[in-house]
């Protein structure tokens, strides 16, 4: 890497244009775009496209069998190409009553901006546009070609993105990729997330009759959908957290010595988690902070995300439910694969006597990781020091999921994280927010990555 | 019993005043009175009181710690007193989308009247008023003293009625009691229900954190309220339907030879149930029709009436729920008791490692039965023949529940059923309805019971 460029003018631009950038986020976030509920998706895709076009990106909206992919490209002065992945869909905002201000009316309070999507992921997208604006203002042109790909199905498991990437490898060809998110931990130390777990999201459902029945009539002789569901779920995981699908753990690769070393360098999080989430404890006793870190990312999971059956209102209703369903996500570690899990799940339920339990696949993808010693990772770490006062810490794998497998294994790109997130951001929860100081830092880091990458 | 009175003028009155009586039901049912949701209760109690006052009953509304008890009394010419029990509360109307016409806008269609409460129990109450109107018109006065007691908490397990009965034994003293319901089976043969199972209705709930968490973060290390609930429920009953509370079955009295004889005289219901409810099968294979009857009433149950946790909307949301709850009813047979079941439940959950699962008691009462050979039962059976063309068949115990224990064991009354119900009435379900032909028959039977009882 050549000697570092002087970013003082770029930084000044970012600081003086913060307010405009926040206004851009507010407009984007005021447009609901809940993929799970097919709410406002086309409008949000158009907005994202317009935002890129206003920076002279060549923009195309590609239809998929789900929501469109927004693609934008602008050439730069070097032969290098950087691919930036974001998404314009957001999580459902409920429970609405727990929001301090309405989720789709973004509001600044106390140095933060609140609203659904301000962090995950619309704010990340806009912070990158702000960095690009600053570089264009200072340099007149981009130091490398930048390609943006925004999908509209990240929050529902990206069912169509891997196929899109597979079919459009030339369009998406690049030398490196910046992922949708990034940020700091609870100490404000920036982290570099080098891998994501995979996910297999399903809905299990049972129907035992055409209608609900008076529980006094049917309780002893009619099948009860809620009981069928409870027993089926119980068969999936025991109370010691062992997932009981035969073969489920076979492909699991344990963490390497390098992974364990990286995890051991990270700070303890136990107290932080307990305070932040009001936890009454952890699932197990962990011998040390590294063991907790290992468990939190290198173990696959089976999580019940939702349960519904029968009467759920106040007081009592004596009804025997005809229908019951559960939403479940399996988080997968290398080298598990969602299609294998689906097959294991069907076979297991059949074998355990739950052929009546239907499985609907709601999305997923395999896990993937980037080599911690890749040169692009090194560049991103080096550029972080100038912004955060210290170098990003490497996290070999995180608990969340995303369609990085297609970028790592189909496009063969190193994929790095850099962004505006922090642990209090309430992603996927009420009062989602960003801190304005970290927003500026995230934009400064992106500007440095683009500039140094173009000149590397 | 003396020679039967000539009921032709009474019957004519009932037939010519059907329309007015239905209008009275419509007004009563247009007033929602959902005890579980504290909706319209005071208004419904006042309406019931007014309906009795307009027949010159002395009416009092007694406050309880829950909803008021409506009591009305009118003296008759004989020293006999008949106590009639009804309730003015109804089941919640949801799921609303499955109603053909709005639940609280009663509507006649095809010889039926539809609406929440038209059968259970407002229609039953009004049919009795119609019978009284007819007798007063023909006789000028009542042949026996009639006392009405209407409670407002039947659909939530009558938490305050037993205490009210205990404390007001003089007020309620009588020689016999007519229960809130009655009717015919799927062949239109009238049935005499001689006992009710008890019930213990609870809500189980678990809270593992102060807020829902992103499932990617917490899935491997945070407790999940939904999983805790599933495992706790699973510990209560195995998939062979054995309820696992230690001591639960100890007080169960098996059916007597007389019970078995009475059950064996009843028609088969298996095909009827399968067709009516769109069942995909029964819980077990039953050797004969009597075995199914025995299982359906002489076995206690543990029914999940509702499940709720986490995300329940369309599509996927990757959330780890902080809270989960289930509504459960236990149907009890002689001599089980709800307070014993509550103690067994708490002890069982603690022993199985579910001290974190809270139990809220939402109502209940013990089972109770009337002697099939009681003289009042005989009178009710004899009077039925003239209305239905055949004598009521005796059913020693039914699957449903109600506060009959206080009437049978505190007031020491024979308790009989006589009414307007039929199996297609959808009690507790959408499109609750009554058949107008059976409504008239029910009123005719009640008129005969009152007249013959006063003169017995």
Boltz contact constraints between the chains, C-beta under 6 A:
constraints:
  - contact:
      token1: [A, 36]
      token2: [B, 314]
      max_distance: 6.0
  - contact:
      token1: [A, 36]
      token2: [B, 315]
      max_distance: 6.0
  - contact:
      token1: [A, 36]
      token2: [B, 316]
      max_distance: 6.0
  - contact:
      token1: [A, 37]
      token2: [B, 314]
      max_distance: 6.0
  - contact:
      token1: [A, 92]
      token2: [B, 313]
      max_distance: 6.0
  - contact:
      token1: [A, 92]
      token2: [B, 317]
      max_distance: 6.0
  - contact:
      token1: [A, 156]
      token2: [B, 315]
      max_distance: 6.0
  - contact:
      token1: [A, 156]
      token2: [B, 316]
      max_distance: 6.0
  - contact:
      token1: [A, 201]
      token2: [B, 316]
      max_distance: 6.0
  - contact:
      token1: [A, 208]
      token2: [B, 280]
      max_distance: 6.0
  - contact:
      token1: [A, 209]
      token2: [B, 277]
      max_distance: 6.0
  - contact:
      token1: [A, 209]
      token2: [B, 278]
      max_distance: 6.0
  - contact:
      token1: [A, 209]
      token2: [B, 279]
      max_distance: 6.0
  - contact:
      token1: [A, 210]
      token2: [B, 278]
      max_distance: 6.0
  - contact:
      token1: [A, 213]
      token2: [B, 277]
      max_distance: 6.0
  - contact:
      token1: [A, 214]
      token2: [B, 427]
      max_distance: 6.0
  - contact:
      token1: [A, 214]
      token2: [B, 428]
      max_distance: 6.0
  - contact:
      token1: [A, 215]
      token2: [B, 303]
      max_distance: 6.0
  - contact:
      token1: [A, 215]
      token2: [B, 305]
      max_distance: 6.0
  - contact:
      token1: [A, 215]
      token2: [B, 329]
      max_distance: 6.0
  - contact:
      token1: [A, 216]
      token2: [B, 399]
      max_distance: 6.0
  - contact:
      token1: [A, 216]
      token2: [B, 400]
      max_distance: 6.0
  - contact:
      token1: [A, 216]
      token2: [B, 401]
      max_distance: 6.0
  - contact:
      token1: [A, 217]
      token2: [B, 399]
      max_distance: 6.0
  - contact:
      token1: [A, 219]
      token2: [B, 301]
      max_distance: 6.0
  - contact:
      token1: [A, 219]
      token2: [B, 303]
      max_distance: 6.0
  - contact:
      token1: [A, 219]
      token2: [B, 331]
      max_distance: 6.0
  - contact:
      token1: [A, 220]
      token2: [B, 295]
      max_distance: 6.0
  - contact:
      token1: [A, 220]
      token2: [B, 296]
      max_distance: 6.0
  - contact:
      token1: [A, 220]
      token2: [B, 299]
      max_distance: 6.0
  - contact:
      token1: [A, 220]
      token2: [B, 301]
      max_distance: 6.0
  - contact:
      token1: [A, 221]
      token2: [B, 282]
      max_distance: 6.0
  - contact:
      token1: [A, 221]
      token2: [B, 283]
      max_distance: 6.0
  - contact:
      token1: [A, 221]
      token2: [B, 295]
      max_distance: 6.0
  - contact:
      token1: [A, 221]
      token2: [B, 296]
      max_distance: 6.0
  - contact:
      token1: [A, 223]
      token2: [B, 283]
      max_distance: 6.0
  - contact:
      token1: [A, 226]
      token2: [B, 304]
      max_distance: 6.0
  - contact:
      token1: [A, 226]
      token2: [B, 307]
      max_distance: 6.0
  - contact:
      token1: [A, 227]
      token2: [B, 304]
      max_distance: 6.0
  - contact:
      token1: [A, 230]
      token2: [B, 230]
      max_distance: 6.0
  - contact:
      token1: [A, 230]
      token2: [B, 233]
      max_distance: 6.0
  - contact:
      token1: [A, 230]
      token2: [B, 234]
      max_distance: 6.0
  - contact:
      token1: [A, 231]
      token2: [B, 239]
      max_distance: 6.0
  - contact:
      token1: [A, 233]
      token2: [B, 230]
      max_distance: 6.0
  - contact:
      token1: [A, 234]
      token2: [B, 230]
      max_distance: 6.0
  - contact:
      token1: [A, 234]
      token2: [B, 234]
      max_distance: 6.0
  - contact:
      token1: [A, 239]
      token2: [B, 231]
      max_distance: 6.0
  - contact:
      token1: [A, 277]
      token2: [B, 209]
      max_distance: 6.0
  - contact:
      token1: [A, 277]
      token2: [B, 213]
      max_distance: 6.0
  - contact:
      token1: [A, 278]
      token2: [B, 209]
      max_distance: 6.0
  - contact:
      token1: [A, 278]
      token2: [B, 210]
      max_distance: 6.0
  - contact:
      token1: [A, 279]
      token2: [B, 209]
      max_distance: 6.0
  - contact:
      token1: [A, 280]
      token2: [B, 208]
      max_distance: 6.0
  - contact:
      token1: [A, 282]
      token2: [B, 221]
      max_distance: 6.0
  - contact:
      token1: [A, 283]
      token2: [B, 221]
      max_distance: 6.0
  - contact:
      token1: [A, 283]
      token2: [B, 223]
      max_distance: 6.0
  - contact:
      token1: [A, 295]
      token2: [B, 220]
      max_distance: 6.0
  - contact:
      token1: [A, 295]
      token2: [B, 221]
      max_distance: 6.0
  - contact:
      token1: [A, 296]
      token2: [B, 220]
      max_distance: 6.0
  - contact:
      token1: [A, 296]
      token2: [B, 221]
      max_distance: 6.0
  - contact:
      token1: [A, 299]
      token2: [B, 220]
      max_distance: 6.0
  - contact:
      token1: [A, 301]
      token2: [B, 219]
      max_distance: 6.0
  - contact:
      token1: [A, 301]
      token2: [B, 220]
      max_distance: 6.0
  - contact:
      token1: [A, 303]
      token2: [B, 215]
      max_distance: 6.0
  - contact:
      token1: [A, 303]
      token2: [B, 219]
      max_distance: 6.0
  - contact:
      token1: [A, 303]
      token2: [B, 320]
      max_distance: 6.0
  - contact:
      token1: [A, 304]
      token2: [B, 226]
      max_distance: 6.0
  - contact:
      token1: [A, 304]
      token2: [B, 227]
      max_distance: 6.0
  - contact:
      token1: [A, 305]
      token2: [B, 215]
      max_distance: 6.0
  - contact:
      token1: [A, 305]
      token2: [B, 310]
      max_distance: 6.0
  - contact:
      token1: [A, 305]
      token2: [B, 311]
      max_distance: 6.0
  - contact:
      token1: [A, 305]
      token2: [B, 319]
      max_distance: 6.0
  - contact:
      token1: [A, 306]
      token2: [B, 310]
      max_distance: 6.0
  - contact:
      token1: [A, 306]
      token2: [B, 311]
      max_distance: 6.0
  - contact:
      token1: [A, 306]
      token2: [B, 312]
      max_distance: 6.0
  - contact:
      token1: [A, 307]
      token2: [B, 226]
      max_distance: 6.0
  - contact:
      token1: [A, 307]
      token2: [B, 307]
      max_distance: 6.0
  - contact:
      token1: [A, 307]
      token2: [B, 309]
      max_distance: 6.0
  - contact:
      token1: [A, 308]
      token2: [B, 312]
      max_distance: 6.0
  - contact:
      token1: [A, 309]
      token2: [B, 307]
      max_distance: 6.0
  - contact:
      token1: [A, 310]
      token2: [B, 305]
      max_distance: 6.0
  - contact:
      token1: [A, 310]
      token2: [B, 306]
      max_distance: 6.0
  - contact:
      token1: [A, 311]
      token2: [B, 305]
      max_distance: 6.0
  - contact:
      token1: [A, 311]
      token2: [B, 306]
      max_distance: 6.0
  - contact:
      token1: [A, 312]
      token2: [B, 306]
      max_distance: 6.0
  - contact:
      token1: [A, 312]
      token2: [B, 308]
      max_distance: 6.0
  - contact:
      token1: [A, 313]
      token2: [B, 92]
      max_distance: 6.0
  - contact:
      token1: [A, 314]
      token2: [B, 36]
      max_distance: 6.0
  - contact:
      token1: [A, 314]
      token2: [B, 37]
      max_distance: 6.0
  - contact:
      token1: [A, 315]
      token2: [B, 36]
      max_distance: 6.0
  - contact:
      token1: [A, 315]
      token2: [B, 156]
      max_distance: 6.0
  - contact:
      token1: [A, 316]
      token2: [B, 36]
      max_distance: 6.0
  - contact:
      token1: [A, 316]
      token2: [B, 156]
      max_distance: 6.0
  - contact:
      token1: [A, 316]
      token2: [B, 201]
      max_distance: 6.0
  - contact:
      token1: [A, 316]
      token2: [B, 362]
      max_distance: 6.0
  - contact:
      token1: [A, 317]
      token2: [B, 92]
      max_distance: 6.0
  - contact:
      token1: [A, 318]
      token2: [B, 329]
      max_distance: 6.0
  - contact:
      token1: [A, 319]
      token2: [B, 305]
      max_distance: 6.0
  - contact:
      token1: [A, 320]
      token2: [B, 303]
      max_distance: 6.0
  - contact:
      token1: [A, 329]
      token2: [B, 215]
      max_distance: 6.0
  - contact:
      token1: [A, 329]
      token2: [B, 318]
      max_distance: 6.0
  - contact:
      token1: [A, 331]
      token2: [B, 219]
      max_distance: 6.0
  - contact:
      token1: [A, 362]
      token2: [B, 316]
      max_distance: 6.0
  - contact:
      token1: [A, 399]
      token2: [B, 216]
      max_distance: 6.0
  - contact:
      token1: [A, 399]
      token2: [B, 217]
      max_distance: 6.0
  - contact:
      token1: [A, 400]
      token2: [B, 216]
      max_distance: 6.0
  - contact:
      token1: [A, 401]
      token2: [B, 216]
      max_distance: 6.0
  - contact:
      token1: [A, 427]
      token2: [B, 214]
      max_distance: 6.0
  - contact:
      token1: [A, 428]
      token2: [B, 214]
      max_distance: 6.0
